[in-house]
Amino acid sequence: MSLFKQLWLTVIVMTLVVFSGSFLLSVLTAKNFLTQQLYLKNVDNATSLALSISQLPDKDPVLVELMISSQFDIGHYEEITLTDPNHHILVQRRYTEGDPEAPSWFVRLFPLHTEPGIAQIQDGWKQYGTLQVISHSRFARHELWKSTRDLMLWFLVIGAGAGVLGTVVLRSIARALDHVAGQAQALTERRFITVEEPKTPELRTVVRAMNDMVERLKVMFAQEASRLESLRRRVNHDCVTGLPNREFFISHLLKGIKGEESAGRGVLAFIRMKNMDDANRRLGHAGADRILIGVAGILNQACDDRNGWMPARIRALDFALFAPHAKDPGELAEQLSRDMSSHIIAGHPGTESLFNVGVAGFKRNDDAGILLAAADNALAVAEYKGGNTWYAFEQASGIQPVSSETWQSRIAEALSAKRVKLARFPVRAFSGSILHMESAARLQSELNGPWLCAGDFMHMAVRFRLMVPLDLQVIRLALDELASENIDIAVNLSAITVSNWQSRSQLVEVLKKHPERCRRLWLEIPETGAFQEMEAVRDLSNILKGLGCRIGIEHFGLRFGEIAKLTDLALDYLKVDAGFIRDIHQSRGNQEFLKGLCRMAHGIGITVIAEGVRSAEELNALSDLGFDGATGPAVSMAPMKPSHQNL
């Protein structure tokens, strides 16, 4: 029973006890008073009538009877009896009708029994007889019933008013209790929220303690996140330019050209700085570092608002840019060369021959070694041509160029014809069980054509605002599969669907129709989209958690420094980006970072899953680091060793 109901029950019981006691006391007091008054009246009336009869000279029986009858007919008496000294009845008058004034149940419950008034009648010096008078009690019963009824009516009125007032007061108390309970529930759901302190002193103390605990947890979480972010940047980023280093860049590159979500085509660019020894002599180390930082700024600017692009400093004087979905290697090379000339050369007179740019195109599943060699060969050709020059190897991807308008019509037609299906990949726990089946969208852009991977069409669906209908179709397909199979399924939600209120409402309406299936549905949002649409994600997460869905972040880790923003999203799991997983068994720095990440996530009840696992060595290392599960090519090829926290 809820506390609110217990309070109400206590108030009602106490009120009934108090009313019952006061009611009985009032009624019994009134009854005793009326009984006493009736007795006194009986005595007075008997004495008065006896005196009147005693004064009759000859005690004529007819006259005596007439006098008694006239007194009885007034209607105030229930019985008048005259007996002789031998107790023989001489005259008797008795009222035998019922009492219509008061209910029979009330008369039986509160009877009025009064002692009769008795007086002696004298005939000279002799006793003529004994007169017994009982006044009628129906008037007293009527007054008792009336007062009792009025008391009950007043109680009902006052009780109703007290009920309304009590409801207001109890709701105020219950509201504060609900806030406290909601805060405690939020903590169990991994949401760290504070609530307003209530006015009630006892509750204020509890709420203040809870708020202080939440704030301390946030501070501890932020401190640990800051430490791990510092470690991540030290391990995976260049200390001078802040760009990713070679190892991290290569991991990102491999993920970007191979896999379900990799781009169908793209460009890899190398930039090599020249004559930096001369720059060091003329500008000093600080000046030379400013040139390198300027190059990093150009590369970061080229990556703005381009999902998946990544710059890097891969050697002391070599920079790289991975540009998935870029169509023209020559155009990118020319743009980079132009930016370098206008920002670096122009800003440092005397350094006319400072850089070369080499660019190579690629297609999905190209060999990474061949792609790196092609970009390096293009750089060599540019160096052969002289300073501040570029060269590009055009891609031979085997994919016929398709115009944007054609892409738009093809995707729209495929969605209209429901030419969408799900490809499933197992996500296993280290205990050996399957956590869920990760489902990736496939789209048939042309009737009877090949089924395209997400990397082939997703960027165009985003450009032409077709992600909402695509996401809704994917959700419906997942719900249909959940109806026919006893498995858990995970699907991705785009940031566009999450950010739009109308699309969120459509999504919730679809899910509300299948509450049982929602308990086996895992919904994950890309890390970039989650941080861009934080408020929308928070709103949707609260709704979806109420439906029973599990909420997670995929490709997690690239913006780890902002992890504190995720503390009130009620997340169930994180999928760590494959860029951190590649060759993890050989990377001591990333091992320390990921071990800290798992420890921090487990501290607030979040499951941690590794993406893109490619070897048994990586699986074993991830198990030792504390990961709960993994997905990738190696998951179905090698047995998974239980992680330490599951032992």
HELIX and SHEET records of a PDB file:
HELIX    1   1 LEU A    3  SER A   54  1                                  52    
HELIX    2   2 PRO A   61  PHE A   72  1                                  12    
HELIX    3   3 SER A  104  LEU A  109  1                                   6    
HELIX    4   4 ARG A  138  THR A  188  1                                  51    
HELIX    5   5 PRO A  201  ASN A  236  1                                  36    
HELIX    6   6 ARG A  246  ILE A  257  1                                  12    
HELIX    7   7 MET A  276  CYS A  303  1                                  28    
HELIX    8   8 PRO A  329  MET A  340  1                                  12    
HELIX    9   9 SER A  341  ILE A  345  3                                   5    
HELIX   10  10 ALA A  368  LYS A  385  1                                  18    
HELIX   11  11 SER A  404  SER A  416  1                                  13    
HELIX   12  12 ALA A  454  ARG A  463  1                                  10    
HELIX   13  13 MET A  467  SER A  484  1                                  18    
HELIX   14  14 ALA A  495  SER A  499  1                                   5    
HELIX   15  15 TRP A  501  LYS A  512  1                                  12    
HELIX   16  16 PRO A  515  CYS A  518  1                                   4    
HELIX   17  17 GLU A  527  GLN A  532  1                                   6    
HELIX   18  18 MET A  534  LEU A  547  1                                  14    
HELIX   19  19 PHE A  560  LEU A  566  5                                   7    
HELIX   20  20 ALA A  578  ILE A  581  1                                   4    
HELIX   21  21 ILE A  584  GLN A  586  5                                   3    
HELIX   22  22 ARG A  588  GLY A  603  1                                  16    
HELIX   23  23 ALA A  616  LEU A  625  1                                  10    
HELIX   24  24 HIS A  644  ASN A  646  5                                   3    
SHEET    1   A 4 ILE A  89  ARG A  94  0                                        
SHEET    2   A 4 TYR A  77  THR A  83 -1                                        
SHEET    3   A 4 LYS A 126  SER A 135 -1                                        
SHEET    4   A 4 GLY A 117  ASP A 123 -1                                        
SHEET    1   B 5 MET A 310  ARG A 313  0                                        
SHEET    2   B 5 ASP A 318  PRO A 324 -1                                        
SHEET    3   B 5 ARG A 265  MET A 273 -1                                        
SHEET    4   B 5 PHE A 355  LYS A 363 -1                                        
SHEET    5   B 5 THR A 389  PHE A 393  1                                        
SHEET    1   C 9 VAL A 420  ALA A 429  0                                        
SHEET    2   C 9 ILE A 434  LEU A 443 -1                                        
SHEET    3   C 9 ILE A 489  ASN A 492  1                                        
SHEET    4   C 9 LEU A 521  PRO A 526  1                                        
SHEET    5   C 9 ARG A 550  PHE A 556  1                                        
SHEET    6   C 9 TYR A 573  VAL A 576  1                                        
SHEET    7   C 9 THR A 607  ALA A 610  1                                        
SHEET    8   C 9 GLY A 629  ALA A 630  1                                        
SHEET    9   C 9 VAL A 420  ALA A 429 -1                                        
END                                                                             
